[in-house]
Amino acid sequence: MTSKQPQKKGHSSAASSKHATHTAELDRMNSKLERLGAQRKALRKAINQFGEDFDAKTWSDAFDSSDADDINRVFMVTGGYLALVNNTAEAIKAGTELIGLQPKPSLGLSGILDAIRVDGGFTDQQAKTFIELYRTRNRLQHASPDMQADELHTQVRLLLNHLPRFVKSYIAWLAMHGIQV
């Protein structure tokens, strides 16, 4: 009987550790998801500097400008875009870990999105659109010289329009797996 006690204690410790990891991952995911609303609002505020309807000409002029104030206004938009996409991607990664979904690591975020799509979490179009947004994020993050003002203008609008439905689908998918956000 005494030989079983240490085993039970070790098992209990492992279960406790697993629960703590699960709780930490859930907290990390929730904090990412909670920030999205404020970050989306901040990005909308940043694009309003380019006209109430995010005027393409005003944006393009500032994007190509060498004026420090214009550069800072553009940075507010690109920084907001990066924050939204990064936090969404991190929340998605955390959720797949919580659920135990194991896509091929070599496929990166595209593989994760496809695995969630196959599991009923996203539509084909939602997954495809977020991959597109994430690729733009990669180019922005690495200061790609081929990034054009009109392309980024389109991507910012796409992100703001796409994100609410995408996150809603993601949260529903988590709930389907017993994860409440």
Summary of the structure (lengths in Angstrom):
residues: 181
radius of gyration: 20.5
end to end distance: 42.1
largest distance: 79.0
contacts: 519
relative contact order: 0.12
helix: 81%
strand: 0%
